[in-house]
Structure formats: structure tokens, C-alpha cells
Amino acid sequence: VCFLFIYVSELVHRRRRLAVRALISTVWVTAVEFFSGLLINRVFRLGVWDYSGMRFNLCGQISLIYSILWYFLCIPASSVQNNKAPCFRRIADGKAALYENF
């Protein structure tokens, strides 16, 4: 689900700088994690994750440390979405690379 939000964010903000796109995607991912955590952990009481023992957490559902990690994960995800990753470019002999229409 989080990568779907990254994909949609990339479609909407494709003209912005990479750092800004990664930040926007991080905000989306963190919001999804927070609200799904409230639903899964608080409403349904499944206790899938709990960050309350970590510093800089919000209601035990999200943590600043993991949001920063998501930021750095959003950078390569953004590059892949915009076909800037080397493995997604056209091969020199004219054959289409993997996931050309990604």
C-alpha cells in the first residue's frame, strides 16, 4: 500500500526535485502507517507493532527514526518510478529493458 502512495505521489509531483518528492512520499507513508496502526493496533487490538518504547514516537504507532528510513527508501523508489534507475533504461542495442512501462 505504501508503494502505491509513492507511485501516485510521483505521478502528481514528478516535476519537483528528488528531495522534495521523497519528502512528500515520506509524509504519505508515515500517515498511512499511523492511521493503519491506529486501526490495527488500537481498534482491532492485534498489536502488530508498537513504537512506544522508542524516542520520538506518536501514540506508539509511528516513529521519527522509521520515517527517516522511509525517506531514504523513497529516493530509489522515486528514481525507479521516473525511469532514472540504470536498470530501467533502454539497452544500447535497442532492446527494451525490464519494466520499461513501469
N, C-alpha and C positions, 0 to 999 in steps of 0.2 A: 504494500500500500504506500509506503514511504517513497519508493522509487517512482510510483505513479505520480505522486505530488511533485517530485523533482522533474519528471518529464513535462508535466503541464506547466510548471513554473518556467522551465526552459523555453517552451513554446511562446509564452507570453513575454518573457524578458530577454529574448535572445540578443537584442542589440546592446544590452548593458555589459559592463566589464565583468570578467570572470569572477572577481572577488565579490562583487555586488550580487551576481546571480547565485553564487554559493551561499551567501548570507541569507538571501530570500528563501532559498530552498531549505536551509537550516531552520529558519523560523517555522516553515510549514511542517517539517519533520518533527520538530520539537512540540508543536501544537498538537499534531496527530498523536504523538506519544503521550502527551499529557491527558488529552481527553479520552483516548482509548484506555489509558491507565486508570483514570477515574472510573470508567465503566467496568473494566475487567477486574480491577483490584478492589475497588470500593463498593460498587453496586452488586456485582456478582460474587464478591469475596473469594476470588480464585487465588490471589496472592502470587501472581506470576512474577512480578518484580517489585522491589522495594528499595528506594534510594535514601530512605530516612536516616541511615547510618552515615551517609556521605555529607560532606560540607556542600553548601550552596545548592540544596535541593528545594523543590517546591512541592509540598504535600507528599513527599516521598515518591512522586511519580516521574519527575524529570530531574536531571542534574546538570549543572553547568559544564562539568567535565565531559559528559557524554554529548552535550550539544556542541562543544568544541570539536570533539571527534567527528560528529556528523558533518560539521563544516568542511573538514579536510576530506571526508568521503564524498561530499557533494562536488568537489573540484574535478576529480576524474569522471564522475558521472555526468557532469556538465560538458566536459570535453568529448565524451562519447556521444552525447546527445547532439552536439553540434558538428559531429564528424571530424573533429580535430585530432582524435587519437590516431597514431600511425597505423594501427591495425585495421582501421576502418576506411582508410583512403584507398583510392584506386591503385591497383598494382601497375607497375610501369609497363607491362606488356599488354595492357588493355583489359585484362580480366577484372571482373567486379570483385571487390574484397568482401570479406564476411560482413553480413548485415548491412549491406550498402544502403538499404532504405530504412534503416533503424529510426 
